[in-house]
Amino acid sequence: VNALPEYHQVFTALVRKIATAIPGLNGYVGVDVIIDNGHIYVVEINPRVTTSYIALREILNKNPADLIL
């Protein structure tokens, strides 16, 4: 969250592509990526809460589930 603001538009386009490619995704979805020389590679898509949820909660200072609901 706000870690790589220079990639905001690229990540926004990426999540839209993921949502189109995998219909039915709903709620919290974790997407692991690798950025190498400006290229973004999707490593894994987790349609569930992952350990990153804990860090997200700390960064937002709010329970992300509240935002989903």
C-alpha positions in Angstrom: 0.0 0.0 0.0 1.6 3.2 -1.2 5.0 1.5 -1.3 5.7 2.1 -5.0 3.6 5.1 -6.1 5.4 5.3 -9.4 3.8 2.0 -10.3 0.2 3.0 -9.3 -1.2 3.2 -12.8 0.6 0.0 -13.9 -0.7 -1.9 -10.9 -4.2 -0.5 -11.4 -4.2 -1.8 -15.0 -2.8 -5.1 -13.8 -5.5 -5.8 -11.3 -8.1 -5.0 -13.9 -6.6 -7.6 -16.2 -6.5 -10.1 -13.3 -10.2 -9.4 -12.5 -11.1 -9.9 -16.1 -9.1 -13.1 -16.5 -10.4 -14.7 -13.3 -14.1 -14.0 -13.0 -15.7 -14.3 -9.5 -12.8 -12.9 -7.5 -14.3 -11.1 -4.6 -12.9 -9.6 -1.4 -9.3 -9.6 -0.4 -7.0 -10.9 -3.1 -3.2 -11.0 -2.7 -1.1 -10.6 -5.8 2.6 -11.4 -5.6 4.8 -9.7 -8.2 8.4 -9.3 -9.1 9.6 -6.1 -10.7 12.8 -6.6 -12.8 14.2 -3.9 -15.0 10.7 -2.3 -15.3 9.0 -5.5 -16.2 6.3 -6.8 -13.8 5.8 -10.5 -13.4 2.9 -12.0 -11.6 4.2 -14.9 -9.4 1.0 -15.8 -7.6 -2.6 -14.8 -7.1 -4.1 -15.7 -3.7 -7.9 -15.4 -3.6 -7.7 -15.4 0.2 -6.2 -13.5 3.1 -2.4 -14.0 3.2 0.3 -13.0 5.7 0.5 -9.6 3.9 -2.9 -8.9 5.5 -1.2 -8.3 8.8 1.2 -5.7 7.4 -1.7 -4.1 5.5 -3.6 -3.8 8.7 -0.7 -2.1 10.3 -0.1 0.3 7.4 -3.8 1.3 7.1 -4.2 1.4 10.9 -7.6 -0.3 10.2 -8.9 -3.8 9.6 -9.0 -4.3 5.8 -12.0 -6.5 6.3 -14.0 -3.4 7.3 -13.1 -1.9 4.0 -14.2 -5.0 2.0 -17.5 -5.2 3.9 
